Amino acid sequence: MNATFPARLHALRRERGLTQKEAAAALGISGALLSHYEKGIRECGLEFLCAAASFYDVSCDYLLGVSSTRRAFNEQYDERDTQQDREFRTGTLFRAATMLGDALASTDPDAAVLLRSYFALAVYRVALRACADGVLPADWATLPANTAEYGSAALMDGLLRRLRSGEGADAKPAEPVCVHTVMENGERLLREAAAAFVGEIRRD
């Protein structure tokens, strides 16, 4: 087994904020054995490889270094709910965007195009900041800063208004867990921001 496996196994555990003892218990092995796997001292078997891939929500190919993509495309966009959909992570956001588009497209044929444009502008606005900070090439942003920032925000609002709703009222609403997870965390962020704002006012 190559050096990529122990490095990625270690990085994924740290990313989840778990100690070796906690991760080992969840994976059904001893802390000492997990330590050996993470250091590349011992090679694991197929059973552990599959268990680790499932636990960390990545593909076996990713753990082995065969792929740089954490999950295969067909796994990431599988329409069935998964246990990981209840966790607020990047993969959950991607799945939520896809399933939300499918749900809206069932009543609005233009929804897929509108949502794709909306998400493209959301990424574009983050990329603008990255260009300004030198993380991305500055010449990638070719529009004047104010035009790009305020124009993209206005266009995103317009795209949302164009999304029709209510045409599928007679049908059973879609209930994708990943979308619910994203909504819960979005509202949590709003509550935290509101609480921080109130706290600042009281201090003043």
C-alpha positions in Angstrom: 0.0 0.0 0.0 1.5 3.4 -1.0 2.3 6.4 1.2 -0.9 8.2 0.1 -3.2 5.9 2.2 -1.6 6.6 5.6 -1.4 10.3 4.9 -5.0 10.6 3.8 -6.2 8.4 6.6 -4.5 10.7 9.1 -5.7 13.9 7.4 -9.3 12.8 7.3 -9.3 12.0 11.0 -7.8 15.4 11.9 -10.3 17.0 9.6 -13.1 15.4 11.6 -11.5 16.6 14.9 -11.2 13.1 16.2 -8.5 11.6 18.4 -6.9 8.3 17.3 -8.8 6.6 20.2 -12.1 8.0 19.1 -11.6 7.1 15.4 -10.3 3.7 16.3 -13.4 3.0 18.5 -15.7 4.1 15.7 -13.8 1.9 13.2 -13.8 -1.1 15.5 -10.0 -1.5 15.9 -7.5 -0.6 18.6 -5.8 2.8 18.8 -2.4 1.2 18.4 -3.4 -0.5 15.1 -4.9 2.7 13.8 -1.7 4.5 14.7 0.3 1.9 12.7 -2.0 2.4 9.7 -1.7 6.2 9.8 2.1 5.9 10.0 2.4 3.3 7.2 3.9 0.8 9.5 1.3 -1.8 8.7 -1.0 -2.4 5.8 -4.7 -2.8 6.3 -7.1 -5.3 4.8 -10.0 -4.8 2.5 -12.5 -4.8 5.3 -10.9 -1.9 7.1 -10.4 0.0 3.8 -14.1 -0.2 3.1 -15.0 0.7 6.7 -12.7 3.8 6.7 -14.0 4.9 3.3 -17.6 4.7 4.6 -16.8 6.4 7.9 -15.0 9.3 6.3 -17.4 9.6 3.4 -14.8 9.1 0.7 -14.2 6.5 -2.0 -11.7 3.7 -1.5 -9.9 5.1 -4.6 -9.4 8.4 -2.8 -8.0 6.7 0.3 -5.6 4.7 -1.9 -4.5 7.7 -3.9 -6.0 6.4 -7.1 -8.3 9.4 -7.4 -8.0 13.0 -6.1 -11.8 13.2 -5.9 -13.2 12.2 -2.6 -16.3 10.5 -3.9 -17.1 9.1 -7.3 -19.5 11.2 -9.3 -22.3 8.7 -9.2 -21.9 8.3 -5.4 -21.9 12.0 -4.8 -25.1 12.6 -6.8 -27.0 9.5 -5.8 -30.6 10.6 -5.2 -31.0 8.3 -2.1 -30.6 9.8 1.3 -27.4 8.8 3.1 -26.3 9.0 6.7 -23.7 11.7 5.8 -26.6 13.9 4.5 -27.2 14.8 8.1 -23.7 16.3 8.5 -22.9 19.8 7.3 -20.1 19.3 4.9 -19.0 20.2 1.3 -20.4 17.0 -0.1 -23.8 17.8 1.5 -23.9 21.2 -0.2 -23.2 19.7 -3.6 -25.9 17.0 -3.1 -28.4 19.6 -1.8 -27.8 21.9 -4.8 -28.4 18.9 -7.1 -31.5 17.6 -5.3 -33.0 21.1 -4.9 -32.7 21.6 -8.6 -34.4 18.3 -9.3 -37.2 19.1 -6.9 -37.8 22.6 -8.4 -37.5 21.3 -12.0 -40.4 19.0 -11.4 -42.7 22.0 -11.4 -40.7 24.6 -13.3 -38.9 23.5 -16.5 -36.7 26.6 -16.3 -35.5 25.9 -12.7 -32.4 24.0 -13.7 -31.0 26.8 -15.8 -31.9 29.5 -13.3 -30.3 27.6 -10.4 -27.2 26.8 -12.4 -26.8 30.5 -13.1 -27.5 31.4 -9.5 -24.9 29.0 -8.1 -22.4 30.1 -10.8 -22.7 33.7 -9.6 -22.3 32.6 -6.0 -19.0 30.9 -6.9 -18.1 33.9 -9.0 -18.5 36.3 -6.0 -16.2 34.2 -3.9 -13.8 34.0 -6.7 -13.8 37.8 -7.0 -12.6 38.0 -3.4 -10.0 35.4 -4.1 -8.7 37.5 -7.0 -8.6 40.6 -4.9 -6.7 38.8 -2.2 -4.1 37.3 -4.7 -5.3 33.8 -4.2 -6.4 33.7 -7.8 -4.9 35.6 -10.7 -6.1 39.2 -10.6 -6.6 39.4 -14.3 -9.3 36.7 -14.1 -11.7 39.4 -12.9 -12.1 41.6 -16.0 -15.1 43.8 -14.9 -14.8 46.8 -12.6 -15.0 45.8 -9.0 -18.2 47.6 -8.2 -19.9 46.4 -11.3 -19.0 42.8 -10.6 -19.9 42.9 -6.9 -23.2 44.8 -7.0 -24.2 43.5 -10.5 -23.8 39.9 -9.5 -25.8 40.4 -6.3 -28.7 42.1 -8.1 -28.7 39.4 -10.8 -28.8 36.7 -8.1 -31.9 38.3 -6.5 -33.5 38.5 -9.9 -32.9 34.8 -10.6 -34.5 33.9 -7.3 -37.6 36.0 -8.1 -37.9 34.2 -11.5 -38.2 30.8 -9.8 -41.9 29.8 -9.8 -43.4 28.0 -6.9 -46.7 26.5 -5.9 -47.4 24.6 -9.1 -46.8 21.3 -7.5 -48.9 21.9 -4.5 -51.0 18.8 -5.1 -48.0 16.5 -5.1 -46.2 15.3 -2.0 -43.3 17.7 -1.2 -39.8 16.4 -1.7 -37.9 15.8 1.5 -34.2 15.4 0.7 -32.3 15.2 4.0 -29.2 17.0 2.6 -31.4 20.1 1.7 -32.9 20.1 5.2 -29.4 19.9 6.7 -28.2 22.9 4.7 -31.4 24.9 5.7 -30.9 24.1 9.4 -27.3 25.3 9.2 -28.2 28.4 7.2 -30.7 29.3 9.9 -28.1 28.6 12.6 -25.7 31.0 10.9 -28.5 33.7 10.8 -29.3 33.2 14.5 -25.7 33.4 15.5 -25.2 36.6 13.4 -28.3 38.2 14.9 -27.2 37.3 18.5 -23.7 38.8 17.8 -25.3 41.9 16.5 -27.6 42.3 19.5 -24.6 41.7 21.8 -22.7 44.5 20.1 -25.6 46.9 20.5 -25.9 46.1 24.2 -22.2 46.6 24.7 -22.5 50.1 23.1 
